[in-house]
Amino acid sequence: MDPNLGFPTTIRTKHKVRVISASIDHKLIKKRGTLVGTSNIVENVAFNLIKQAVIYLPEDVKQALRKACAEETSEAGKTQLKAILDNIDLAEKYQAPICQDTGTIIFYIKAGAKAKDLDKIEEALMKATKRATVEVPIRPNAVNPFTQKNSGDNTGRLIPWINWEIVPGEDIEMTVLPKGGGAENVCVMGMLVPGEGITGVKKFVVDAVMKAGAKPCPPNILGVGIGGGSDIAMKIAKKALLRPLNVPNPDPEMAKLEKEILEAVNMTGIGPMGLGGKTTVLSVNIDYAYRHPASYPAAVAFNCWASRRATARINADETVEYLIHKVE
């Protein structure tokens, strides 16, 4: 990764490390690979994750786009995919966000039950988001739904949104998902007829893709949540977007269903950016929860081709590992 990235921390990661920081907080002290001092580690790592996510696509997404471009037979579709790949290269070269819509900032926090200062994480994530708005920069995308006023810093009531999961141990794993508005606008949740089962799910997903058309900037990634309740299905669907595209579903039946739905939605011919082609969807990621006997909730969460995510783990000794993007 280019040393001009300007990350505000010097840390040990699972990859080779080079000290990189034009904007480092001088109050930080580097000691045996651990950040100590007055700066909040969570804030700095969260800032790094936002910056990584909006500039660098994960390698699995880039590989899927390259494969789609190589296999596309539609001239218009191939032209769009080439433009997307050029856009990715330019974003990395100029250290600029891949898309002008840098999304609503969503965090997934997997916190060890014995981790320290969990009550301070929310404030740290808020500060990191405000910093990223100015320093990356990212577009202000937080608007009060009643006054229609933009906060100007990507924060506001319940934003950034934080999903919590408590796990054994002392580590804290953080993932950021910047969720663009175009793809969010076509997310859909429905209560299906229980008797239709998986056949109903297939139809529901294909109908959602057909209705969405070009709006979510295809080729898309689909997160599909089945079961639970109306809110649970959508939460499952959105979290499913975090699974790398080259990681198969561990459940053979789910993996088979994902392949069947992927083939069906790509038969629509919507194609890249809605201009026709073989690839409308890059991946279908399914997860589920047990449902009430009288209900069959299902949800489809769309992500555009710029499927952005970044993850890091803060270990108990305060060292940091970046798990998706290499920090050299």
N, C-alpha and C positions, 0 to 999 in steps of 0.2 A: 504494500500500500504506500502511496506517495507520502513522503515525510511532511509535505505541506498541509497534511490533514489538520494539524493544529490541535490535536487532542490535548485537553488540559490536565492530563495526568501522566506520570511515569510509573509503570507497573510491570510486574512479572505476569506473563500469560503462558498459555500452553504452547504458543508458537514462539519463534525467535522474536526478541524485542529490540527495538531501537528507540532511544529517547526521542520523542517527537512532541514538540510543543512550542508553538509561537505564542500561544495564549495561556500558558500555564500560570496558575495562581502561585505567586512567589511565597505565599505563606505555607505552602506545602513543603514538607521535608521528605526526601527519599532516604529510606533506611532499610537495608537488607531486603529490597524488593517490596517493601510495605509502605503504603502512604500513611503518614502520621501527621498530626498538626491540627489546625483549626478547621480545615476544609472538610466538608461532609463527603465521605467516600461514595455514598449512594448517589448523591447529587452529581458528582463528577462522572461516575460510570453511566448514569442515566443520560447525561448530556452526550457522552461519547456514543451511546447506543442510538440516540435520535440522529446524530450526525452521520453515523455509519448507515443507518437504515435509509435515510432520504437521498444519499449519494450513491451508495453501492448496492446493487441487487445481489441477493444470495447467489452463489455459483449454480445451485440446482435450477434456479429460475432462468439464468442466462443459458445454461445448457439446453433447457427445454425450448427456449426461443430460437436458439441456433438450429436445433433439430427441426423445428417447425418450418423455419425458413428454407432449410435444405430440401425438405420434402414437399413444400408448397408448389402446386401446379398452376394455381391462378396467378396471372401476371400482376393483377392489382394487389392480391394478398401478399405475394412475395415482395412487392415494392414497399408495402406497409411494414412488413417484418424487417426488411433491410433498414428502413428508417428508424425503427425501434432499436435495432442493434447499434446503429450509428449514434443514436441518442444516449444509449447506455455508455458508450465509449467516451462521448463528449462530457457527460456528467462526471465521470471519473477523472478525465484529463483536466477539467477546469474546476474540480471540487465544487460542483453546483448540484442542487437537487435534481433528480431525474425528471421530476414533474413539477410544474408550478403549483399544483394542488398537493401540498405536503400533508394533507389529511388531518383528521381528528386524532390526537395522540392517545393511544390505548396501551396500558401496561399490563403485563401478566407477571405477577410476583409469586414465586414459589419459595416460601420462607421456612427455614428450619425452625422447629418449635423452640429450640434453645438459642436462636440467634439473638443478638443484642439490639436494643434500640429499635424494635419494630414499630414502635409508636411514632418514630421520627421519619419513617420512610415516605409517608404521604407528602409531608412538607418538602422533603428533599426532591421528590419527583416534580412537584409544582415549581420549585426553583429551577430545576434543570430544564423544564419546558420553557420557562420564561427566558432563560439564558439562550437556549437554542433558537428561539424566535429572533433574537437580536444577532447572535454570533454566527449562526450557520450561513445565512439566515433562512428561516422558514416562514411561509405565509401565515399571517394571523387568521385562524379558522374557527374561532370560538365566538358565537353570536348568541346574545340573550334572545330567546324565542318570543318574548313579550315586547321588549323595547326595540328589538332589531339592531341593537348596538353591539359592535364588535369590541371585545375586551382589548384587542391589540396585542395580546401576548400568548394566545393559545390556551389560556386558563379561564376558569369560571366555575360556576356551581357544578360539581361532580365531574369536571373536566380539568386535567386528563382523567379518563376513566381508569380505575385500577381494579383488576381481578386478582383476588387473593387465593392462595392455596397453601395450607400449612402441612409441612412434611417433617419427618424425623431429621434431627441433626442441627447444625449450627450455621450452615451455609445459606446464602440468599441468591437465588437465580432470578434474573430480571430479563424480560423480553419486551421490546417495544414493537407495536404494530401501528404504523401510521395509516389510517383508513381513509382513502379518498372518497370524495362526495359522489362522484359519478357511479362508482360501483356500489356504494352504500344505498343510493336511491332506488336500486332495483332488488335489494335484498327482500325476501318474502318469507312469510310464515303462514302455514295453513293447518287447519284441523281436518285431516283426511278421514275417510270412512274406514273404520277398523277392518271391516271385512275385505277390503281391497288389498290390504297388506302391502308387500313390496311392489306389486304391480302398480298400486296407487302412488307409491313413492316415485317410481320411474316416470310416470306420467306427469307428476307434479314438478319434477326437476326439469324435464324437457319443456313443459309449458312455460316455466319461469325463464328459461334461456330464450325461448322464442319471443316471449313478451319483452324481454330486456333488449334484444336486438343489439344495436351498436352502442347503446347508452353507456354500458360499463367498460368501454374501450377494450374489446376483445383483441387477442385471446385472453380468456379469463381463467382464474382458478376458482373452483366451486367448493365451498365447505358445506356439507349436508349434515344436518342434525336431525335425528329421529328419536321420538319418544320423550319421556319426561313430562313436561308441560309446555305451554306456549313460550314462556320466557326461557325455560331450560333448553328447548330445542334450538333456539337462536343462539344461546350462549355456546352450546356444543358446536353448532355450525361455524360460528366465527372462530372459535379456538381451533377447529380442524384446519383452518387456513394456515396455521403455524407449522403443520407437518411438511417437511421437505418433499419436493415433488419426486425425488428419486428414492424415497423410502416407502416401500409397499405397506399396505394395511396388514398388521400382524394376524388379523382374523381372515382365513382363506375365503369365507363366504362374503365378507365385506369387500375383500380385494376383488372378487369376481363381480360383485355388484358395481363397484367403482368402474371397472373396465367396461361393463355393459352400458352404463350410463354415459361414460365418456364417448364410446362409439356412437351412441344414439344422438347426443347433442352435437357431435361434429358432423353428423349427416344432415344437419339443418342447412349447412352451406353459408351461414352468416359470415364466417371468416374474419380475418384480421381487420379490426376497426370497422366491421360491418360491411366491407366492400367485396365480400365473397371469397371463398377459399375452403381448404380442407380443415383448417384449425380454428375453431371457435373457442374451444376450451383446452387448456394445457393439462389440467389434472382435476379429478374429482376426489375429494377427501371426505370420507364418511365416518361419523361416530354416532353413538346412540346411548340412550338411557332406557331403563324399563318404564313402561307407560301404564296409565290407568286402564282398566278393561274397557271403559266406555270411550276412551279418547285415543286418537292417533295423530299426535302433533308431528309436523315436519317443517323444517326451515332450510332455506338456501341462502348462504352468505356468499356474495360475489366479491372477488378481488380482481382488479384490472391487471393487465400484463405487468405493470410495475408493482409486483407483489412484494412489498417491503417488510422486512422484519430484521431484528438484530437481538442477540442474546448474550448475556455475560453472567458469570458466577462470581460472587464475592465470597471467598472462603473465610473460615473462622479466624485465620491469621491475618485477614485483611488484604491478602493478595487477590488478584483479579484474573480471571480467565475469560477471554472473548471467544465465544463458541461458534459463531457463524462467520465473522469477518476476521481475517488475519491482521494482526497488528505487528508490524515488523520494526 
